[in-house]
Amino acid sequence: MNDTATEDRTDHATREQEITLLLEVARLMGRSRDPDAAIYRILGMMSQLLGLNRGRVLLPDPDSGQLKIRHAYGLTDAERERGSYSLGEGVTGRVMKTGQIALIQDIDNEPEYLARAVDRATLPQETVAYIGVPIVQDEQPIGVLGVHRLRRRSRQFQDDLNVLRVVASMIGQVLRINQLIAERTAELVSENRYLKSALDTQGAKYGILGESPALRSVLKQVHRIADTQATVLITGDSGTGKEKIARMIHRISQRNARPFISLNCAAIPADLLESELFGHEKGAFTGASSAKTGKIALADGGTLFLDEIGDMPEALQSKILRVLQERVVQPIGGSRDIPVDVRVVAATHKDLQKAVNAGEFRLDLFYRLNVIPLHMPALRDRASDIRLLARHFLDRYTHVHGWNVVLGDGVMERLETFDWPGNIRQLENVLERAVLLSSEGRIGTGLVDEILHEESRISPGLHATGPAGSPQPDTAPSPDTPAFPGTHGNEAHSDGAAGPGIVRPYRRVHASEADQLRDAIERSGGNKTRAAMDLGLTPRQLRYRLKKLGLA
């Protein structure tokens, strides 16, 4: 009876030691970011609590492929250095090769036991056992956990094996967590390096990122004309960065020490716009309790940026024309002209030539503004810049919101094949939303698909303009829109071609599309641009699908 009670107390104490060990291992996994310290602590507790001594974790060396001791407790540096095995060599090498546990109850009677790391003479002069357990990830051995123990201990080998299996699994998780952190850190370092390199480009210091031929052409023109006094007209879709280009012109010109004054003609009511531009004298109208200097006079010696000048009321157009011709302003209620030295840079998303033809914009003002025309390319024409811009915005908003977020596999391809009717401004908005909605530190393709689908529904409301300057129609495809809306469905025209203004949502590429793509190209006589229109795609989306399906 007394023997039974003693055995029960021993079993109870053993179980408490095992639980203590496993709880400590779990705590270390959750709190330690240093795998060396965590695994050293785990191996130390196995020795102190369970008598599983000289624990070591062996991992493949990335250079030689040899299995080497990476972590150990109770081994000297020389012993760790000697512990190197080829795949299948010795007991440890066999565990790594087969993924099977090795239990050697007496190392002196096992020819395969090499005693390479720990010399037999340094071990106790009694029967010593060795246990090797594979460390497994995704059902594949990635390393080996090995320990010594005395055979005579009352503790059962099976108990040790059970604990070692659990500990090996937990060590595998510590290594996996460290690997993921290392990969994420390397990815962030790589992206930061990429962004730093991009920031050395000629437009980056002015907030204009990109290396695409279309953007380079604009930047080249900017450098050529910045120091002239000529009026500049910047055209392009909303969100393409027209104001940034205007500011760049000012900053690299000889006027950079003087003011840059910006005014959005579409954002101010027509009855207030004249006062904003020209100023007024005290008492010039009801409410004019004091004199006010207008934006044009404030820009004296510097640059006046008139954004959305296509929305300027016709009554004011003649007055701006006089400023450009005579370089004078007359405040409302004033009786004398005030000379101004100002360079005018104007911008519009409209096609001013069409506005002139429609009688909505003065032809003489158009000619005065259009001395140096600059056209900002749409983001859809700067496909090679999307990756750089996306990384830039990701870096910005991870810092702004304090979140460590990276892009998952396939996300960049989603971004590169979207049409971006809202241009850079829309891309920035999508990236910030993705950062805020991401989970587990990663933006996945599912989240991006969801955001882009929503963008496809709301994008027409942006009234983004095409190359001709006409607004996109306010119709969006429903969630049930087929992969190629131009081939069938209510949004197709009678000739089977999708309307040129339809915003095309991102669609995943499916193998079943191959026949449709081939048929469309054949119907168009090999004209891929026409084939893309028939399918409701942009030419770039068509090229991407052909490439993904091996048809390019």
C-alpha positions in Angstrom: 0.0 0.0 0.0 2.8 2.3 0.9 4.6 1.5 -2.4 1.4 2.4 -4.3 1.1 5.7 -2.5 4.7 6.5 -3.3 4.2 5.7 -7.0 1.1 7.9 -7.0 3.0 10.8 -5.5 5.8 10.3 -8.0 3.4 10.2 -10.9 1.6 13.3 -9.6 4.9 15.2 -9.2 5.9 14.2 -12.7 2.7 15.4 -14.3 3.1 18.7 -12.4 6.6 19.1 -13.9 5.4 18.3 -17.4 2.5 20.8 -17.0 5.0 23.5 -15.7 7.3 22.9 -18.6 4.5 23.1 -21.2 3.0 26.2 -19.7 6.4 27.9 -19.7 6.9 26.9 -23.4 3.5 28.3 -24.3 4.4 31.5 -22.5 7.7 31.9 -24.2 6.0 31.3 -27.6 3.6 34.1 -26.9 6.0 36.7 -25.5 9.5 36.1 -26.8 10.7 37.6 -30.2 14.1 36.1 -29.7 14.1 32.4 -30.8 17.6 31.8 -29.4 16.6 32.9 -25.9 13.2 31.1 -26.1 14.6 27.8 -27.2 17.6 27.9 -24.8 15.1 28.4 -22.0 12.9 25.5 -23.2 15.9 23.1 -23.4 17.1 24.3 -19.9 13.7 23.5 -18.3 13.6 20.1 -19.9 16.9 19.3 -18.2 16.0 20.8 -14.9 12.4 19.5 -14.6 12.5 16.2 -16.5 16.1 15.1 -16.6 16.2 15.4 -20.4 19.8 16.6 -20.6 22.1 18.2 -23.2 19.1 19.2 -25.3 20.0 20.4 -28.8 18.1 21.6 -31.9 19.7 20.8 -35.2 18.7 22.6 -38.4 20.0 22.4 -41.9 22.8 24.8 -42.7 21.6 27.0 -45.7 25.1 27.0 -47.3 26.3 23.4 -46.9 23.0 21.5 -46.3 24.6 19.8 -43.3 22.5 19.3 -40.2 24.1 21.4 -37.5 23.4 22.2 -33.9 21.8 25.6 -33.9 20.4 25.8 -30.3 21.7 23.8 -27.3 21.7 23.7 -23.5 24.6 22.0 -21.6 26.9 21.8 -24.6 30.2 23.5 -25.0 31.0 25.6 -28.0 33.4 22.9 -29.2 30.7 20.2 -28.8 28.2 22.3 -30.7 30.7 22.8 -33.5 31.4 19.1 -33.8 27.6 18.3 -34.1 27.4 18.3 -37.9 25.6 15.5 -39.8 24.8 14.7 -43.4 21.2 13.7 -44.2 20.8 10.1 -43.1 24.1 10.0 -41.2 24.0 8.6 -37.7 20.9 8.5 -35.5 20.3 12.3 -35.8 20.7 12.3 -39.6 18.3 9.3 -39.9 15.6 11.1 -37.9 15.9 14.1 -40.2 15.7 11.9 -43.3 12.9 9.7 -42.3 10.9 12.0 -40.1 10.7 9.1 -37.5 11.4 9.3 -33.8 14.6 7.4 -32.7 14.8 5.9 -29.2 18.3 4.5 -28.3 18.0 3.0 -24.8 21.8 2.3 -24.6 24.1 4.4 -26.8 27.0 2.0 -26.1 25.2 -0.8 -27.9 24.0 1.2 -30.9 26.5 1.2 -33.8 24.7 4.0 -35.6 25.1 6.3 -32.6 28.3 8.3 -33.5 29.0 10.2 -30.2 30.3 13.0 -32.4 29.1 16.1 -30.6 29.4 14.8 -27.0 32.3 12.5 -26.3 31.3 9.3 -24.4 33.9 10.0 -21.7 32.1 13.2 -20.6 28.8 11.4 -20.0 28.0 9.5 -16.7 29.5 6.1 -16.5 26.2 4.2 -16.6 23.7 3.4 -19.2 22.8 6.5 -21.2 19.9 6.8 -23.6 19.4 9.2 -26.5 16.1 10.3 -28.0 15.8 12.1 -31.3 12.4 13.7 -32.3 11.8 15.4 -35.7 10.7 19.0 -35.7 7.9 19.1 -38.4 6.3 21.9 -40.4 3.7 21.2 -43.1 4.2 17.5 -42.6 7.9 17.8 -43.5 10.9 17.5 -41.0 12.8 20.8 -40.8 15.1 19.8 -37.9 15.7 17.5 -35.0 15.3 17.8 -31.3 17.8 15.5 -29.4 18.3 14.8 -25.7 20.2 12.4 -23.4 18.8 10.8 -20.3 19.8 8.1 -17.9 18.2 4.8 -18.5 17.7 4.0 -14.8 15.4 6.9 -14.1 12.0 5.8 -12.8 10.3 8.0 -15.4 8.9 6.0 -18.4 10.4 6.5 -21.9 6.9 6.8 -23.2 6.3 9.8 -21.0 9.5 11.5 -22.3 8.4 10.7 -25.9 5.0 12.3 -25.3 6.5 15.5 -23.9 9.2 15.7 -26.5 6.7 15.4 -29.3 4.8 18.4 -27.9 7.9 20.4 -27.2 9.3 19.7 -30.8 6.0 21.0 -32.2 6.2 24.1 -30.1 9.8 24.7 -31.1 8.7 24.4 -34.7 6.2 27.1 -34.1 8.8 29.4 -32.5 11.0 28.9 -35.6 8.0 29.5 -37.9 7.1 32.7 -36.1 10.7 33.9 -36.3 10.8 33.0 -40.0 7.7 35.0 -40.8 9.0 38.0 -38.8 12.3 37.7 -40.8 10.5 37.5 -44.1 8.3 40.4 -43.3 11.2 42.5 -42.1 13.1 41.7 -45.2 10.1 42.6 -47.3 9.7 45.9 -45.6 13.5 46.6 -45.9 13.3 45.8 -49.6 10.3 48.1 -50.1 11.9 50.9 -48.2 15.1 50.5 -50.3 12.9 50.5 -53.4 11.1 53.7 -52.3 14.3 55.4 -51.4 15.7 54.7 -54.8 12.5 56.0 -56.4 12.7 59.1 -54.3 16.0 60.0 -56.0 14.1 60.5 -59.3 13.8 64.0 -60.8 10.1 64.5 -59.8 10.1 62.7 -56.4 11.4 65.7 -54.3 8.3 67.5 -55.5 5.9 64.6 -54.6 5.7 63.2 -58.1 6.6 59.5 -58.2 7.0 57.5 -61.3 9.5 56.4 -63.9 7.0 55.5 -66.8 7.8 57.0 -70.2 4.6 59.0 -70.2 5.5 60.7 -66.9 9.2 61.2 -67.8 8.1 63.1 -70.9 6.0 65.5 -68.8 8.9 66.0 -66.3 11.3 66.7 -69.2 9.0 69.4 -70.5 8.6 70.9 -67.0 12.4 71.3 -66.6 12.6 72.8 -70.1 9.9 75.5 -69.5 10.1 76.2 -65.8 12.4 79.3 -66.1 10.4 80.9 -68.9 7.6 83.4 -68.2 5.2 81.7 -70.5 1.7 80.7 -69.4 1.2 77.0 -68.9 -2.0 75.0 -69.4 -2.0 71.6 -67.7 -4.7 69.1 -68.8 -5.6 65.7 -67.6 -8.1 63.6 -65.7 -9.0 64.4 -62.1 -6.5 62.9 -59.7 -3.5 62.8 -62.0 -1.5 65.3 -60.1 -2.0 68.6 -62.0 -1.5 70.8 -59.0 1.7 68.9 -58.0 3.1 69.7 -61.5 2.2 73.3 -61.1 4.0 73.5 -57.8 7.0 71.8 -59.3 7.1 74.4 -62.1 7.1 77.2 -59.5 9.7 75.6 -57.2 12.3 75.0 -59.9 11.7 78.4 -61.5 13.4 81.7 -60.5 10.1 82.7 -58.9 10.4 80.2 -56.1 11.2 82.7 -53.4 7.9 84.5 -54.1 4.4 83.2 -53.4 2.6 80.3 -55.0 -1.1 81.1 -54.9 -3.6 78.5 -55.7 -7.3 79.0 -56.5 -9.9 76.3 -57.6 -12.3 78.0 -59.9 -14.9 75.3 -59.5 -14.9 75.4 -55.7 -15.9 79.0 -55.3 -19.4 80.3 -56.1 -19.5 82.5 -59.3 -20.6 85.6 -57.4 -17.6 85.4 -55.0 -14.9 84.3 -57.5 -14.3 87.8 -58.9 -13.6 89.1 -55.4 -11.3 86.2 -54.7 -9.3 86.8 -57.8 -9.2 90.6 -58.1 -10.0 91.8 -54.5 -12.2 94.7 -53.7 -12.2 98.2 -52.1 -14.0 99.0 -48.9 -17.7 99.6 -49.5 -17.5 98.2 -53.0 -20.6 96.1 -52.3 -22.8 95.1 -49.3 -20.7 93.4 -46.7 -17.4 94.8 -48.0 -16.5 96.4 -44.6 -12.8 96.5 -45.5 -10.6 96.3 -48.5 -9.3 92.9 -49.6 -6.3 92.0 -51.8 -7.1 89.5 -54.5 -5.3 86.3 -55.2 -3.7 87.7 -58.4 -2.1 90.6 -56.5 -1.0 88.3 -53.7 0.9 86.2 -56.3 2.9 89.3 -57.5 6.4 88.2 -58.3 5.4 84.5 -58.0 3.0 82.0 -59.6 -0.8 82.0 -59.8 -2.3 78.6 -60.2 -5.9 78.6 -61.5 -7.2 75.1 -61.1 -10.3 73.9 -63.0 -10.2 77.1 -65.2 -12.7 75.3 -67.6 -15.4 76.0 -64.9 -14.7 79.8 -64.8 -17.8 81.8 -65.6 -17.7 83.5 -69.0 -18.0 87.0 -67.5 -14.7 86.5 -65.7 -12.9 85.0 -68.6 -12.5 88.4 -70.3 -11.1 89.8 -67.2 -8.5 87.1 -66.9 -7.7 87.6 -70.5 -6.9 91.3 -69.7 -4.6 90.2 -66.9 -2.6 87.9 -69.2 -2.4 90.6 -71.9 -1.8 93.8 -69.9 -0.5 92.4 -66.5 -2.8 94.6 -64.5 -5.7 94.1 -62.1 -8.4 96.4 -60.9 -10.2 95.5 -57.7 -13.9 95.6 -57.5 -14.9 99.2 -56.7 -11.5 100.5 -57.7 -10.7 103.1 -60.3 -7.1 102.4 -61.1 -5.1 99.5 -62.5 -2.5 97.8 -60.3 0.5 96.4 -62.2 1.2 92.7 -61.4 4.2 90.5 -62.2 2.6 87.1 -62.1 3.1 83.9 -64.0 -0.2 82.0 -64.6 -0.4 78.2 -64.6 -3.9 76.9 -65.3 -5.3 73.5 -65.2 -8.5 71.7 -66.2 -9.8 68.2 -66.6 -12.1 69.4 -69.4 -11.4 69.5 -73.2 -11.2 73.2 -73.6 -11.2 72.9 -77.4 -14.6 71.3 -77.2 -15.7 73.9 -74.8 -14.6 76.6 -77.3 -16.5 74.9 -80.1 -19.6 74.7 -77.8 -19.4 78.4 -77.1 -18.6 77.8 -73.4 -15.1 79.1 -73.3 -13.5 82.1 -75.0 -11.2 81.2 -77.9 -8.9 84.1 -77.3 -8.4 83.1 -73.7 -7.8 79.5 -74.7 -5.0 80.7 -77.0 -3.5 82.8 -74.2 -3.5 79.9 -71.8 -2.4 77.3 -74.2 1.1 78.8 -74.8 2.7 75.7 -73.2 0.4 72.7 -73.0 1.3 69.9 -70.6 -0.9 66.8 -70.5 -0.8 64.7 -67.3 -1.2 61.0 -68.3 -3.9 59.0 -66.6 -2.8 56.2 -64.3 -4.1 53.7 -66.8 -1.3 55.0 -69.1 1.3 54.7 -66.4 1.0 51.0 -65.6 4.7 50.6 -64.8 4.3 53.3 -62.0 1.4 51.6 -60.2 3.7 49.2 -58.2 5.9 52.2 -57.0 2.9 54.3 -56.1 1.2 51.4 -54.3 4.3 50.8 -52.2 4.6 54.5 -51.5 1.0 54.8 -50.2 1.3 51.5 -48.3 4.5 52.8 -46.6 2.7 56.2 -45.9 -0.4 54.7 -44.3 1.3 52.0 -42.3 3.2 54.8 -40.6 0.2 57.2 -40.3 -1.9 54.5 -38.6 0.9 52.7 -36.8 0.2 49.3 -38.4 2.8 46.9 -39.8 1.1 45.7 -43.0 2.5 44.1 -46.2 0.9 43.1 -49.5 0.0 39.4 -50.0 0.8 37.4 -53.1 -1.2 38.5 -56.2 -2.3 41.9 -54.7 0.0 43.9 -56.9 -1.3 42.2 -60.0 -4.8 43.1 -59.0 -3.8 46.8 -58.6 -1.9 46.8 -61.9 -4.9 45.5 -64.0 -7.5 47.8 -62.5 -8.6 50.8 -64.7 -8.3 53.5 -62.0 -10.9 56.0 -63.3 -10.0 58.1 -60.3 -6.3 57.9 -61.0 -3.6 58.4 -58.3 -6.1 59.9 -55.8 -8.2 56.7 -56.1 -5.2 54.4 -55.8 -4.2 56.2 -52.6 -7.7 55.9 -51.2 -7.8 52.2 -51.9 -4.4 51.6 -50.3 -5.4 53.5 -47.1 -8.7 51.6 -46.9 -6.9 48.3 -47.4 -4.4 49.1 -44.6 -7.3 49.9 -42.2 -9.3 46.8 -43.1 -6.4 44.4 -43.2 -6.0 41.6 -40.6 -3.0 39.7 -39.4 -0.6 42.2 -40.8 -1.3 41.3 -44.5 -3.5 42.7 -47.2 -4.8 39.7 -49.1 -6.3 39.4 -52.6 -9.8 38.8 -51.1 -9.8 42.1 -49.4 -8.4 43.9 -52.5 -11.0 42.2 -54.7 -13.7 43.4 -52.4 -12.5 47.0 -52.4 -11.9 47.1 -56.1 -15.4 45.7 -56.7 -16.8 48.5 -54.6 -14.7 51.0 -56.5 -16.1 49.7 -59.8 -19.6 50.4 -58.5 -18.9 53.9 -57.3 -16.2 55.1 -59.7 -18.6 56.4 -62.3 -19.7 59.0 -59.8 -16.2 60.5 -59.9 -17.0 61.7 -63.4 -13.5 60.8 -64.5 -12.9 61.8 -68.0 -11.4 59.9 -70.9 -8.8 61.1 -73.3 -11.3 63.2 -75.1 -12.3 64.9 -71.9 -15.9 63.7 -71.8 -17.2 62.5 -68.4 -17.7 58.8 -67.9 -21.3 57.6 -67.8 -23.0 57.1 -64.5 -23.7 53.4 -65.0 -21.9 50.7 -63.2 -21.9 46.9 -63.7 -23.9 44.9 -61.1 -22.3 42.1 -59.1 -23.7 39.7 -61.7 -22.0 41.4 -64.6 -20.3 38.7 -66.8 -16.5 38.6 -67.1 -16.7 40.3 -70.5 -19.6 42.8 -70.4 -19.3 43.6 -74.0 -20.2 40.1 -75.1 -23.7 40.0 -73.5 -25.8 41.7 -70.9 -27.8 44.9 -70.8 -24.7 47.2 -70.8 -23.6 46.1 -74.3 -24.3 48.2 -77.3 -26.2 46.8 -80.3 -23.0 46.1 -82.1 -21.7 44.0 -79.2 -19.0 46.5 -78.2 -18.9 47.8 -74.7 -19.4 51.6 -74.4 -16.1 53.5 -74.3 -17.0 55.1 -71.0 -18.0 52.0 -69.0 -15.8 51.5 -65.9 -14.6 47.9 -66.1 -14.2 46.2 -62.7 -11.3 43.9 -62.0 -12.1 40.3 -62.9 -10.1 37.2 -62.1 -8.6 35.3 -65.0 -10.2 31.9 -65.7 -9.1 29.3 -68.1 -12.6 29.2 -69.5 -12.0 32.7 -71.0 -9.5 31.5 -73.5 -12.0 30.6 -76.2 -13.8 34.0 -75.8 -10.5 35.9 -76.1 -9.5 34.0 -79.2 -12.9 34.5 -80.8 -12.9 38.2 -80.1 -9.4 38.6 -81.6 -10.5 36.6 -84.7 -13.7 38.7 -85.1 -11.6 41.9 -85.0 -9.2 40.7 -87.7 -6.4 40.5 -85.2 -6.9 44.0 -83.9 -6.5 43.6 -80.1 -7.6 47.1 -79.3 -10.9 46.4 -81.0 -11.1 43.0 -79.5 -10.7 44.5 -76.0 -13.5 47.0 -76.7 -15.8 44.1 -77.8 -15.0 42.3 -74.6 -15.5 45.3 -72.4 -11.9 45.4 -71.4 -9.1 47.8 -71.8 -6.2 46.8 -74.1 -4.0 46.4 -71.0 -6.5 44.1 -69.3 -6.7 42.0 -72.5 -2.9 41.8 -72.8 -2.7 40.7 -69.2 -5.3 37.9 -69.7 -3.6 36.7 -72.9 -0.3 36.5 -71.0 -1.8 34.7 -68.0 -3.5 32.1 -70.3 -0.4 31.6 -72.4 -2.1 33.1 -75.5 0.2 36.1 -75.9 
